[in-house]
Amino acid sequence: MAEPPRPEPAEDADQHRIATELADIGYCLPGSVTERQLRCGKPGCACKADPPVLHGPYRQWSRKIGGKTVSRWLSGDQVERYEDWFSNAKRARELLTELEALSLRIAERTEGWDPQAAPTGHRARNEDQGQTNASPSQRGKRREPAPRSRGTTAL
């Protein structure tokens, strides 16, 4: 029978920390919430003035279902009510990516493979696409989201 990989003690500790944090996360809602200010279709409305006075803010929750983007408008109370659930989903994705990177390092060392780029599949879309996973000294530190396009603000 094949010999199982042998993680180092620090790697076992990292895996245990990740598993513990994942177990404590709680409820999760996937996707992102943006705040939008919009123009209407009325010809004489103040939203068409210079400078415009846009309508809103409106909050929109978007996520993927069956490969398609689905959105829902939320009230301010709803955003506040589910804010922790949105944060929990983001943190779960970060932890899963960290666990995958840890597993990849162990497999590469065990098999003598050349190192490859760390997994990025669970990273939030608004994070810098050029960044790789956090180094051990950066783990647990939150990164600021990348700036959004004009008229859209992350909540």
C-alpha positions in Angstrom: 0.0 0.0 0.0 1.2 3.5 -0.8 2.7 5.6 2.0 0.4 8.5 3.0 1.8 12.1 2.8 3.5 13.2 6.0 2.6 16.8 6.8 5.1 18.7 9.1 3.9 19.7 12.6 3.4 23.3 11.5 1.3 22.1 8.5 -0.9 20.0 10.8 -1.4 23.0 13.1 -2.4 25.1 10.1 -4.9 22.5 8.9 -6.3 22.2 12.4 -6.7 26.0 12.7 -8.4 26.2 9.3 -10.8 23.3 10.2 -11.6 24.8 13.6 -12.4 28.2 12.0 -14.5 26.6 9.3 -16.5 24.7 11.9 -17.2 27.9 13.7 -18.3 30.1 10.8 -22.1 29.6 10.9 -24.6 30.5 8.2 -23.3 31.7 4.8 -24.9 33.6 1.9 -22.8 33.5 -1.2 -22.3 36.4 -3.7 -21.7 40.1 -3.2 -23.8 43.1 -2.2 -23.3 46.4 -4.0 -24.8 49.7 -3.4 -26.0 51.5 -6.5 -27.4 55.0 -7.4 -29.3 55.1 -10.6 -30.9 57.4 -13.2 -34.6 56.9 -14.0 -36.4 57.3 -17.4 -38.2 60.6 -16.6 -37.0 63.3 -19.0 -37.1 66.3 -16.5 -35.9 64.4 -13.4 -33.0 65.8 -11.3 -31.1 62.6 -12.0 -30.5 64.0 -15.6 -29.3 67.4 -14.3 -25.7 68.6 -14.3 -24.5 67.6 -11.8 -27.0 64.7 -11.5 -28.9 63.9 -8.3 -29.1 60.1 -8.6 -31.8 57.9 -7.1 -30.9 55.6 -4.3 -28.9 54.2 -2.7 -30.2 50.8 -3.7 -28.6 47.6 -2.5 -28.3 44.6 -4.9 -27.2 41.1 -4.0 -25.8 39.1 -6.9 -24.6 35.5 -7.0 -24.3 32.6 -9.5 -27.0 30.0 -9.8 -26.5 27.3 -12.4 -23.7 29.3 -14.1 -25.9 32.4 -14.4 -25.8 35.7 -12.4 -28.9 36.2 -10.4 -29.6 39.4 -8.5 -32.1 40.5 -5.8 -32.7 44.0 -4.5 -32.4 44.3 -0.7 -33.6 46.9 1.8 -31.1 48.5 4.2 -32.6 46.3 7.0 -32.1 43.1 5.0 -28.5 44.0 4.2 -27.9 44.7 7.9 -29.7 41.5 8.9 -27.6 39.2 6.6 -24.3 41.2 6.7 -22.6 38.5 8.9 -23.8 35.7 6.6 -22.2 37.5 3.6 -19.0 37.9 5.6 -19.1 34.3 6.7 -19.3 33.1 3.1 -16.4 35.2 2.0 -14.3 33.9 5.0 -15.2 30.3 4.2 -14.0 30.8 0.6 -10.7 32.3 1.9 -10.2 29.4 4.3 -10.9 26.8 1.6 -8.4 28.4 -0.7 -5.8 28.4 2.2 -6.5 24.7 2.8 -6.1 23.9 -0.9 -2.8 25.8 -1.0 -1.5 24.0 2.1 -2.5 20.6 0.6 -0.8 21.5 -2.7 2.5 22.3 -0.9 2.4 19.0 1.0 1.6 17.0 -2.2 4.4 18.8 -4.1 6.9 18.1 -1.4 5.8 14.5 -1.0 5.9 13.7 -4.7 8.9 15.9 -5.6 6.8 17.9 -8.0 7.9 21.4 -9.1 5.8 24.0 -7.2 2.8 25.5 -9.1 0.7 28.5 -8.5 -1.5 28.2 -5.4 -5.2 27.6 -6.0 -7.3 30.7 -6.5 -10.7 29.4 -7.5 -12.5 30.4 -4.3 -11.1 34.0 -4.1 -13.7 36.8 -4.3 -13.9 38.4 -7.7 -13.0 41.9 -6.5 -9.6 40.9 -5.1 -6.5 41.7 -7.0 -6.1 39.0 -9.6 -2.3 39.3 -9.5 -2.0 38.3 -5.8 -1.2 34.8 -4.8 -2.3 33.2 -1.5 -1.1 34.8 1.7 2.3 33.8 3.1 2.4 32.3 6.6 3.1 35.8 8.1 0.1 37.3 6.3 -2.5 34.6 7.2 -5.5 35.9 9.0 -5.0 39.5 7.8 -7.8 40.9 5.8 -7.1 42.5 2.5 -8.9 45.6 1.3 -11.1 45.0 -1.7 -10.1 46.4 -5.1 -11.9 49.6 -6.1 -15.2 49.1 -7.9 -16.4 50.7 -11.0 -18.1 54.1 -10.8 -21.6 54.0 -9.3 -21.0 50.8 -7.4 -19.8 50.5 -3.9 -19.1 47.3 -2.0 -20.9 46.9 1.3 
